[in-house]
Amino acid sequence: MATEEMRERAQGPRGDTTAMRPRATELVTEQGKTTIADVVVSKIAGIAAREMPGVHELVAQGVGGAVTGLAQRVTGADTRSQGVNVEVGESEAAIDLRLTVDYGVSIPQVAEAVRRNIMSRLEAMTGLVVKEVNIDITDLYFPEEEAQTQQIEPRVG
């Protein structure tokens, strides 16, 4: 997914990627240094994806992600970066997304719109060049199914 620069930065001192800390991008000018945490990049990408028509929701990855997503919804925690994985280098970023789209939309058109919006937002807000946005469509959303489940009356009172 990422450039060689990002892979090298993601590896720990022994070449492993298991003990990674939250990384950040540093922008250095004559007037000072600005640090942008990876979670900020992730949130911007998540918000930009959700702005596009046809995107129903972003989906956390795997069983652990499902548990985390449920816990976030129950506790009211911030879910803006849910379903988003980022790799950030010094001046570049690569994004992976997992999403559910509304039934009936053109998946290629939604994916392209999401990709363009994320690239535009991240470049404008952080100055990072987005090298790639990989999108994994994991499910379809059917609004009529939600309406049907709400209409079912309980069998016991």
Phi and psi in degrees as GROMACS dihedral restraints (atoms count N, CA, C in turn):
[ dihedral_restraints ]
;  ai    aj    ak    al  type     phi  dphi    fc
    3     4     5     6     1  -105.7    20    10
    4     5     6     7     1   167.8    20    10
    6     7     8     9     1   -73.6    20    10
    7     8     9    10     1   167.1    20    10
    9    10    11    12     1   -60.6    20    10
   10    11    12    13     1   -37.9    20    10
   12    13    14    15     1   -58.7    20    10
   13    14    15    16     1   -42.6    20    10
   15    16    17    18     1   -70.0    20    10
   16    17    18    19     1   -38.8    20    10
   18    19    20    21     1   -62.1    20    10
   19    20    21    22     1   -44.2    20    10
   21    22    23    24     1   -63.3    20    10
   22    23    24    25     1   -40.6    20    10
   24    25    26    27     1   -69.2    20    10
   25    26    27    28     1   -31.3    20    10
   27    28    29    30     1   -74.9    20    10
   28    29    30    31     1   -20.1    20    10
   30    31    32    33     1   -82.9    20    10
   31    32    33    34     1   143.8    20    10
   33    34    35    36     1   -74.0    20    10
   34    35    36    37     1  -174.8    20    10
   36    37    38    39     1   -63.5    20    10
   37    38    39    40     1   -25.4    20    10
   39    40    41    42     1  -101.3    20    10
   40    41    42    43     1    12.9    20    10
   42    43    44    45     1    86.3    20    10
   43    44    45    46     1     2.6    20    10
   45    46    47    48     1   -92.2    20    10
   46    47    48    49     1   158.9    20    10
   48    49    50    51     1  -112.4    20    10
   49    50    51    52     1     9.0    20    10
   51    52    53    54     1   -80.4    20    10
   52    53    54    55     1   -30.6    20    10
   54    55    56    57     1  -102.5    20    10
   55    56    57    58     1    47.4    20    10
   57    58    59    60     1   -82.6    20    10
   58    59    60    61     1   141.2    20    10
   60    61    62    63     1   -98.7    20    10
   61    62    63    64     1   162.6    20    10
   63    64    65    66     1   -60.9    20    10
   64    65    66    67     1   116.7    20    10
   66    67    68    69     1   -85.4    20    10
   67    68    69    70     1   172.7    20    10
   69    70    71    72     1  -150.6    20    10
   70    71    72    73     1   155.8    20    10
   72    73    74    75     1   -99.6    20    10
   73    74    75    76     1   135.5    20    10
   75    76    77    78     1  -111.4    20    10
   76    77    78    79     1   128.3    20    10
   78    79    80    81     1  -109.8    20    10
   79    80    81    82     1   115.3    20    10
   81    82    83    84     1  -109.1    20    10
   82    83    84    85     1   128.3    20    10
   84    85    86    87     1  -126.2    20    10
   85    86    87    88     1   177.3    20    10
   87    88    89    90     1   -64.6    20    10
   88    89    90    91     1   -26.9    20    10
   90    91    92    93     1   -88.8    20    10
   91    92    93    94     1    -9.1    20    10
   93    94    95    96     1   150.0    20    10
   94    95    96    97     1  -172.9    20    10
   96    97    98    99     1  -116.6    20    10
   97    98    99   100     1   137.8    20    10
   99   100   101   102     1  -117.4    20    10
  100   101   102   103     1   129.7    20    10
  102   103   104   105     1  -112.4    20    10
  103   104   105   106     1   129.3    20    10
  105   106   107   108     1  -115.5    20    10
  106   107   108   109     1   114.2    20    10
  108   109   110   111     1   -69.0    20    10
  109   110   111   112     1   150.4    20    10
  111   112   113   114     1   -59.4    20    10
  112   113   114   115     1   -33.5    20    10
  114   115   116   117     1   -64.2    20    10
  115   116   117   118     1   -30.3    20    10
  117   118   119   120     1   -66.5    20    10
  118   119   120   121     1   -44.3    20    10
  120   121   122   123     1   -61.4    20    10
  121   122   123   124     1   -42.5    20    10
  123   124   125   126     1   -63.0    20    10
  124   125   126   127     1   -43.0    20    10
  126   127   128   129     1   -66.2    20    10
  127   128   129   130     1   -41.7    20    10
  129   130   131   132     1   -60.3    20    10
  130   131   132   133     1   -44.9    20    10
  132   133   134   135     1   -63.2    20    10
  133   134   135   136     1   -42.0    20    10
  135   136   137   138     1   -64.0    20    10
  136   137   138   139     1   -44.3    20    10
  138   139   140   141     1   -64.8    20    10
  139   140   141   142     1   -44.1    20    10
  141   142   143   144     1   -61.4    20    10
  142   143   144   145     1   -38.0    20    10
  144   145   146   147     1   -66.3    20    10
  145   146   147   148     1   -43.9    20    10
  147   148   149   150     1   -68.4    20    10
  148   149   150   151     1   -19.7    20    10
  150   151   152   153     1   -69.2    20    10
  151   152   153   154     1   -17.9    20    10
  153   154   155   156     1   -86.9    20    10
  154   155   156   157     1   133.9    20    10
  156   157   158   159     1   -60.3    20    10
  157   158   159   160     1   140.9    20    10
  159   160   161   162     1    99.5    20    10
  160   161   162   163     1   -19.3    20    10
  162   163   164   165     1   -85.9    20    10
  163   164   165   166     1   118.1    20    10
  165   166   167   168     1   -84.2    20    10
  166   167   168   169     1   -51.0    20    10
  168   169   170   171     1  -162.1    20    10
  169   170   171   172     1   161.3    20    10
  171   172   173   174     1   -95.5    20    10
  172   173   174   175     1   143.2    20    10
  174   175   176   177     1  -117.0    20    10
  175   176   177   178     1   129.5    20    10
  177   178   179   180     1   -67.6    20    10
  178   179   180   181     1   153.1    20    10
  180   181   182   183     1   -88.3    20    10
  181   182   183   184     1   134.4    20    10
  183   184   185   186     1    68.7    20    10
  184   185   186   187     1  -176.5    20    10
  186   187   188   189     1   -64.5    20    10
  187   188   189   190     1   -43.3    20    10
  189   190   191   192     1   -60.7    20    10
  190   191   192   193     1   -39.8    20    10
  192   193   194   195     1   -66.0    20    10
  193   194   195   196     1   -37.0    20    10
  195   196   197   198     1   -65.7    20    10
  196   197   198   199     1   -42.1    20    10
  198   199   200   201     1   -64.9    20    10
  199   200   201   202     1   -43.7    20    10
  201   202   203   204     1   -62.7    20    10
  202   203   204   205     1   -44.0    20    10
  204   205   206   207     1   -60.7    20    10
  205   206   207   208     1   -42.6    20    10
  207   208   209   210     1   -64.3    20    10
  208   209   210   211     1   -44.9    20    10
  210   211   212   213     1   -61.8    20    10
  211   212   213   214     1   -39.9    20    10
  213   214   215   216     1   -64.8    20    10
  214   215   216   217     1   -40.7    20    10
  216   217   218   219     1   -67.1    20    10
  217   218   219   220     1   -40.4    20    10
  219   220   221   222     1   -68.0    20    10
  220   221   222   223     1   -43.4    20    10
  222   223   224   225     1   -86.8    20    10
  223   224   225   226     1    -8.7    20    10
  225   226   227   228     1    77.5    20    10
  226   227   228   229     1    20.0    20    10
  228   229   230   231     1   -68.9    20    10
  229   230   231   232     1   164.3    20    10
  231   232   233   234     1   -69.0    20    10
  232   233   234   235     1   120.1    20    10
  234   235   236   237     1  -109.7    20    10
  235   236   237   238     1    12.0    20    10
  237   238   239   240     1   -64.2    20    10
  238   239   240   241     1   -25.6    20    10
  240   241   242   243     1  -100.8    20    10
  241   242   243   244     1     3.2    20    10
  243   244   245   246     1   -62.1    20    10
  244   245   246   247     1   135.1    20    10
  246   247   248   249     1    81.6    20    10
  247   248   249   250     1     7.0    20    10
  249   250   251   252     1  -120.5    20    10
  250   251   252   253     1   131.6    20    10
  252   253   254   255     1  -124.2    20    10
  253   254   255   256     1   129.7    20    10
  255   256   257   258     1  -122.6    20    10
  256   257   258   259     1   149.2    20    10
  258   259   260   261     1  -125.0    20    10
  259   260   261   262     1   122.2    20    10
  261   262   263   264     1  -120.9    20    10
  262   263   264   265     1   129.2    20    10
  264   265   266   267     1  -102.9    20    10
  265   266   267   268     1  -160.0    20    10
  267   268   269   270     1   -69.7    20    10
  268   269   270   271     1   -35.4    20    10
  270   271   272   273     1  -137.2    20    10
  271   272   273   274     1     1.9    20    10
  273   274   275   276     1  -129.8    20    10
  274   275   276   277     1   158.2    20    10
  276   277   278   279     1  -140.8    20    10
  277   278   279   280     1   152.1    20    10
  279   280   281   282     1  -130.2    20    10
  280   281   282   283     1   137.7    20    10
  282   283   284   285     1  -123.9    20    10
  283   284   285   286     1   138.0    20    10
  285   286   287   288     1  -119.6    20    10
  286   287   288   289     1   132.2    20    10
  288   289   290   291     1  -127.4    20    10
  289   290   291   292     1   148.1    20    10
  291   292   293   294     1  -122.9    20    10
  292   293   294   295     1   122.2    20    10
  294   295   296   297     1  -139.0    20    10
  295   296   297   298     1   159.7    20    10
  297   298   299   300     1  -106.9    20    10
  298   299   300   301     1   133.2    20    10
  300   301   302   303     1  -113.6    20    10
  301   302   303   304     1   157.6    20    10
  303   304   305   306     1   -69.3    20    10
  304   305   306   307     1   138.7    20    10
  306   307   308   309     1   -62.8    20    10
  307   308   309   310     1   137.7    20    10
  309   310   311   312     1   100.2    20    10
  310   311   312   313     1   -13.9    20    10
  312   313   314   315     1   -83.5    20    10
  313   314   315   316     1   159.2    20    10
  315   316   317   318     1   -79.1    20    10
  316   317   318   319     1   110.5    20    10
  318   319   320   321     1   -60.2    20    10
  319   320   321   322     1   -44.8    20    10
  321   322   323   324     1   -61.1    20    10
  322   323   324   325     1   -36.9    20    10
  324   325   326   327     1   -70.0    20    10
  325   326   327   328     1   -41.3    20    10
  327   328   329   330     1   -63.4    20    10
  328   329   330   331     1   -45.4    20    10
  330   331   332   333     1   -60.2    20    10
  331   332   333   334     1   -43.1    20    10
  333   334   335   336     1   -66.9    20    10
  334   335   336   337     1   -39.9    20    10
  336   337   338   339     1   -64.7    20    10
  337   338   339   340     1   -41.8    20    10
  339   340   341   342     1   -61.7    20    10
  340   341   342   343     1   -47.1    20    10
  342   343   344   345     1   -57.9    20    10
  343   344   345   346     1   -49.2    20    10
  345   346   347   348     1   -62.7    20    10
  346   347   348   349     1   -42.6    20    10
  348   349   350   351     1   -66.3    20    10
  349   350   351   352     1   -41.9    20    10
  351   352   353   354     1   -62.7    20    10
  352   353   354   355     1   -46.2    20    10
  354   355   356   357     1   -61.4    20    10
  355   356   357   358     1   -42.9    20    10
  357   358   359   360     1   -65.9    20    10
  358   359   360   361     1   -47.6    20    10
  360   361   362   363     1   -63.6    20    10
  361   362   363   364     1   -46.2    20    10
  363   364   365   366     1   -65.3    20    10
  364   365   366   367     1   -41.6    20    10
  366   367   368   369     1   -65.0    20    10
  367   368   369   370     1   -43.4    20    10
  369   370   371   372     1   -66.8    20    10
  370   371   372   373     1   -39.8    20    10
  372   373   374   375     1   -87.6    20    10
  373   374   375   376     1   -28.3    20    10
  375   376   377   378     1  -120.4    20    10
  376   377   378   379     1   -19.0    20    10
  378   379   380   381     1    82.7    20    10
  379   380   381   382     1    -0.8    20    10
  381   382   383   384     1   -75.8    20    10
  382   383   384   385     1   144.6    20    10
  384   385   386   387     1   -91.8    20    10
  385   386   387   388     1   121.9    20    10
  387   388   389   390     1   -88.0    20    10
  388   389   390   391     1   113.9    20    10
  390   391   392   393     1   -78.4    20    10
  391   392   393   394     1   -34.9    20    10
  393   394   395   396     1  -158.9    20    10
  394   395   396   397     1   150.1    20    10
  396   397   398   399     1  -129.0    20    10
  397   398   399   400     1   107.4    20    10
  399   400   401   402     1   -94.8    20    10
  400   401   402   403     1   128.8    20    10
  402   403   404   405     1  -120.1    20    10
  403   404   405   406     1   126.9    20    10
  405   406   407   408     1  -113.5    20    10
  406   407   408   409     1   108.9    20    10
  408   409   410   411     1   -83.2    20    10
  409   410   411   412     1   114.1    20    10
  411   412   413   414     1  -100.3    20    10
  412   413   414   415     1   -17.8    20    10
  414   415   416   417     1  -165.1    20    10
  415   416   417   418     1   168.2    20    10
  417   418   419   420     1  -112.9    20    10
  418   419   420   421     1   146.0    20    10
  420   421   422   423     1  -105.6    20    10
  421   422   423   424     1   129.4    20    10
  423   424   425   426     1  -115.0    20    10
  424   425   426   427     1   105.0    20    10
  426   427   428   429     1   -59.4    20    10
  427   428   429   430     1   -32.5    20    10
  429   430   431   432     1   -66.5    20    10
  430   431   432   433     1   -28.2    20    10
  432   433   434   435     1   -66.6    20    10
  433   434   435   436     1   -38.6    20    10
  435   436   437   438     1   -66.7    20    10
  436   437   438   439     1   -40.7    20    10
  438   439   440   441     1   -64.1    20    10
  439   440   441   442     1   -38.7    20    10
  441   442   443   444     1   -65.9    20    10
  442   443   444   445     1   -41.0    20    10
  444   445   446   447     1   -68.7    20    10
  445   446   447   448     1   -28.2    20    10
  447   448   449   450     1   -75.6    20    10
  448   449   450   451     1   -25.1    20    10
  450   451   452   453     1   -85.3    20    10
  451   452   453   454     1   -14.3    20    10
  453   454   455   456     1   -68.9    20    10
  454   455   456   457     1   124.7    20    10
  456   457   458   459     1   -89.2    20    10
  457   458   459   460     1   145.5    20    10
  459   460   461   462     1   -64.6    20    10
  460   461   462   463     1   147.5    20    10
  462   463   464   465     1   -78.2    20    10
  463   464   465   466     1   -23.4    20    10
  465   466   467   468     1  -123.7    20    10
  466   467   468   469     1   152.6    20    10
